[in-house]
Amino acid sequence: MLPSILLAVVALFFMIKWWLETKKTKSLNKEVLAQKNELGLNKDFSDAILRNIDAYIVLANRNFLVEKTNYYSLNSEKDDCVLHRVGELLRCKNALDSGACGTHENCKSCPVRASIERCFREKNSFSRLEAPMRLYLSDDTDNYVDCVVSVSGAYMVQNRDEKVLLTVRDITRLKKVQEELEAARRVAEVAGEQKTAFLANMSHEIRTPLNAIVGFAGLLSNASESERNSYVEIIKGNTNMLLQLVNDILDMSKIEAGTLEFIYSDTDVNQIMRELEGIFRLRLEEADSPVRIVFEPCLPVCFIHTEKNRVSQVLSNFLSNAFKYTKEGSITLGYKVREDDIYFYVQDTGAGIPAGKVDKVFERFMKLDAKKQGTGLGLSISRTIIKKLGGEIGVFSEYGKGSTFWFTLPVKPFDFLPLQQRTEDVSETVEFNETEYDAGAVRRTILIAEDMDDNYLLYKIYLEKHYDLIRATNGEEAVSKYLECNPDIILMDIGMPVVDGYQATDAIRQLSSDIPIVAVTAFAYDEDRRKVMSRGFNGYLSKPLNKDELLKMLHKMGI
């Protein structure tokens, strides 16, 4: 009986042991399966990261051999299952040119290679190393690109083998954007500094002539006749300087806005030169200067197609500077026709320019002598004009002996002009003398549309001795006064209240196409002149109003 019981107990023990081991095995299998699934998920997750991350992931050993990478998947290339070194995998030009990564002369100074070696040596990591690289884009050795990469490296040990996990990101575009932003920041800073300098210069340059104008205008009432004449000349000189300053500022604003206008026409070069020679000869005589001005024509007849007013403006700037800095000797104005261009020059025997300042004379607000009048803008504007015309500009100077300012225009001369153009040019040069008025002539009536009282008073002073004047203070009143008084001519301001000069002229032209209408306006650019002459006006005068020009215009209109 006892052996049977013992046998049953042993059998039960083994059954229980089998059951427990079977249960444990199932549990272990389940656990292994779960870990396997987790490993699979982790692998899928890591593979997804490698495929989609915007960077190359490179696992390299101490020999720089790449054991794992996402390079092929990111570039849609087939893995050739060959272990390449880091430089060879990334198509480093130095590595491929030398045949193996690390053998090129430049590899000794490669910051990426040095950082990886230090990472192994110090068992440490590094991050965001920015380095330039030259990479081949294909097997074609002529097809490569320069770029900037950001490299990070993490030291690790796998199965007792040392590895470095590298992250390589192309940041060329980012660096370019950063450089552009930095350049924009510097430009903004310079612009801010220039704006401050501009305001400071303009405050000084505007107040200087204004001080003389206001001061001497206040002295006129109590001055003797000789003093009054002297004061008037001072006021006129400073007024002209202030007007030139305003013109320079307006030109600079148009240059900044990219709207500086250019109107090309067939232009008589010799006529421009003779007119400037006459103007500056008169200035030298008025200043009682011993300096001679000489015009050296190259051809007896020389016409070119260019922007006449702008060419004249540049030459006038050159002559003004020569006038300021030349105390004796001569100022020579001339041009030369060369194979590919025309070379204009103004040569003087004046003070010259110190060697250290020759390269700066065309910069804004550059004045060689702070005591001399001027804004320091003329030469800067001249440079912009000549570049716009497709030419070059420069200066030769020897300090103490004189300077030669020059510019070129890439144009060819020709020796004819259309007859109509010749006629217009001659008509604009008609001289008029106020003393030619016939005392017994019938007085003509002028309708003046002007809303400013002071401006109308100036008209009265200029014209009431010889004409009957009628005033309209706005465009609507101008139309009514025309119907009521039937004037012989209308001087029409443009910027008036109620109805402006354009609208008033449109209305009057519906009533008469014969009445002469002359625009007198502060809109003083050539584009404004074109607009005026296309809107039914017979003539154009710009403000500030010049008496001689006004009388010449009336004479031209037959009034």
Number of C-alpha atoms within 10 A of each C-alpha: 5 7 8 9 10 11 11 11 12 12 12 12 12 11 12 12 12 12 12 12 12 12 12 12 12 12 12 12 12 12 12 12 12 12 12 12 12 12 12 12 12 12 12 12 12 12 14 12 13 19 20 13 13 13 20 23 22 24 22 23 20 15 10 22 20 24 16 12 20 21 19 14 15 15 10 10 9 9 12 8 7 9 15 17 20 23 22 22 18 19 21 19 22 22 23 20 14 12 12 15 23 19 14 17 11 10 16 11 10 15 15 21 17 12 18 27 16 14 20 18 11 10 15 14 18 15 13 13 14 18 15 16 19 14 21 19 15 10 10 8 12 9 10 16 11 11 15 18 20 18 23 21 24 18 20 18 11 7 5 7 9 14 25 25 20 24 20 20 18 19 18 15 11 11 15 12 12 12 12 12 12 12 12 12 12 12 12 12 12 12 13 12 12 14 12 12 14 17 12 11 15 17 11 13 18 17 14 15 22 17 13 18 20 12 13 20 15 12 13 16 9 9 14 11 10 8 14 17 13 15 21 15 13 16 21 14 15 20 16 12 20 21 15 15 21 15 14 18 18 14 19 19 13 13 15 10 9 9 10 17 15 16 12 14 14 18 23 22 23 20 13 15 20 16 12 19 20 13 12 19 19 12 14 16 12 9 9 9 15 13 19 15 19 16 17 14 16 13 14 7 14 18 20 21 15 20 17 18 16 19 20 16 16 21 23 20 18 22 23 15 19 25 21 14 19 21 15 14 15 19 25 19 24 19 21 15 17 12 9 11 16 18 18 18 22 24 23 30 22 25 19 21 21 13 11 7 12 18 12 13 19 22 15 18 19 18 18 16 11 10 7 12 15 20 25 23 21 28 23 18 22 22 19 19 23 18 14 12 19 12 18 17 20 16 17 13 20 16 13 12 13 21 24 20 22 20 23 23 21 15 19 15 18 14 11 14 13 8 8 8 13 13 10 10 12 9 11 11 9 11 12 16 10 11 7 7 10 10 9 6 8 9 15 13 19 23 22 25 29 26 18 12 10 10 13 18 12 13 18 16 10 16 16 15 10 16 15 15 17 17 17 20 18 24 27 19 16 28 20 14 18 20 12 9 12 14 19 19 21 25 26 28 28 24 18 19 13 12 17 18 26 21 16 22 24 14 15 19 16 8 13 9 11 10 17 19 22 25 25 26 22 15 17 15 15 13 14 15 17 12 13 22 15 10 13 18 22 16 18 20 21 18 12 12 15 11 14 13 14 20 18 19 19 17 15 15 15 10 16
